[in-house]
Amino acid sequence: MAGSVESLPIEDSSPFVLPSLRDLEFDPDFQTTQAIITRAIQPLEDEVQDLRQEVEHLKEAKPGITALRVDDAFEAIDQIDEHLARIDRTRTTASPQGTKTIARIAKIDEILKARGSTTLKEIERILKISPQEMSRLLRRLDKRRYEIFLRDGSKQEKVMRLKRTC
């Protein structure tokens, strides 16, 4: 074959011939490059050696750290499941609204039916509750039934009214 690699003669002056390692050892540029690379790699090699020693030290000091026991993992999962079950049981036993809250909501209904739109301050005064208690009570209200808005004139007073049904 005329185009095969085996039939092509390689000459010593060919640019594709790599110099031998012995020839490079005497090249000053190669020696400089090799010294730079050696200096750059040395701290990394030292760090790797230190890390290997530290890992060996940890393995010798606490063999339990390196070996994970499957039984311990299953035991931990069981404990988590028990804890979650306890939390669920406490949630279902607590009543969502107390008797006072239900009574106060009924009183608000009466006030709004009798007086119409009323400020939140006035409702607080009638119910004899603090602003914090009123805030908690407002969170419990059914927003489909009640409407809370700012008074047109002052924009500082909040007013509550029953929503109009069609």
N, C-alpha and C positions, 0 to 999 in steps of 0.2 A: 504494500500500500504506500502510495506516495505521500499521503497526508497524515499518516499515523505518527504518534509522538515517538515511537521507538525508532523510526527511520530518520528522524531529524538529528543531525550532529550538534552537540553542544560544545561551543568553543569556550576557552578560558576567558576570552575578552567579552563574552556575552553579558549584557546587563542583568540577565535573569539568574545568574549564578550567585548564590549567597556566599559570603565570605565565611571561612571556618571560624570557630570559636577562638582558636589560638591566634588567628590574625586580629581579632577584635580586642584581645587582651592588651595588645600593644598600642591600640588606638587611644590617644589621650581623651578624645570626646567620649568614647565608650566608658573609659574609666571614670570620668567625671559624672556621667549619667548614672553609672552603677553606684557610685558613692552617694549621690543625691537620693536615689531610690532606697538604698540601704538605710540611710539616716531617717527617711520618711517612714519606713516600715517598722523600724525598731521599736518606737513607742507602742505601736499597735500590737506587736508580738508580745511585748512586756505586759500589756493590759490583758491580752488573751490568756497568758500564763497565770496572771493574778486571779482572773475570773475562774479559771479551771481549779485553782487551789481553793478558792472560796466555796465553790460548788462541792468539792470533795470534803471540805471541812463541815459544811452543812449536812451532807449525807451521813458523815460519821457522828455528828453531834445529835441529830434528831432523825432517826430512821423512819419514824412515824409520819414525818412531813412528806416524804417522797412517795409513800405508799398510801393510796386512798382506800379506805375500807368501805366496801359497798354496803355493809350492814349499817354503818354510821349514817350513810346518806339516806337510806330508807327510814331509819329512825328519825332523822331530822325532818323528813317529809311528813311522817306520821304526826310529829309534834306540831308542825305548821297546820296540818289539816284539823287537828283537835282545837287549836287556837282559833282558826277561822269558824269552826262550828260553834264555839263559845260566843264569839262575836255575833253570829247570826241569831243565836237564841236570845241574846239580850236585846237585840233590835226588835224582835217580834213581840216581846213582852211589854215594851214601853208603849203607852197610848200616844197616838200622834197629836191629839189635842186634848187639853185638860178641860175640866168642867167650867173653870173660870173663863177660859178662852171662849168656849161655846156660849156661855152666858153673856159675855161682853159683845160678841158678834151679834147676838139676838138684840141686845140693847142698842147697838149701832143701827140695826134695821129699824127699830122703833123710832129712834131719833130722826133718822133720815126720812121715814114715812110721814112723821108728824111735822117736821120743820122744813124739809126739803134740803137743799144744799147747805152744808155746815162746814166751818173751818175745822181743821184737825185740832187746833188749840181748844176750841170750844168742846169738841168731843172728849179730849183729854180731861178737861175740867169737869164735865158731866160724869164721866166714868171714874174720876178721881184716880187717874193713873199717870205715871211719869212719861216723858217723851220717848224714853227707851222702850218702855212697855208698849207704847202706841206703835212704835216702829216694828216691834215683834208681832204685834197684832195685825198690822197691815200686811205683813208677809203671809199671814195665814188666811187672809181674805180671798174669796173667789173673785178674781179680776174680771170675770165675765159678768158679774152682778154689780160691781161697784166701779165708779170712775173717780180718779183723783187728778186734779188739775190745778194750775196756778190761777189765782184771782186776776181778772183782767186789769184792774186799776193798779194794784200795788206790786204784783208779780213776786211778792215775798210770802204771801199766805197761801197755803195749800188748802184746797177745798175738796170735800168728798160729797158725792151724790150717787143715788141709785141710777143705773143706766136705764134709759128708756127702752121699753120693749115694743116692738111693732105689732 
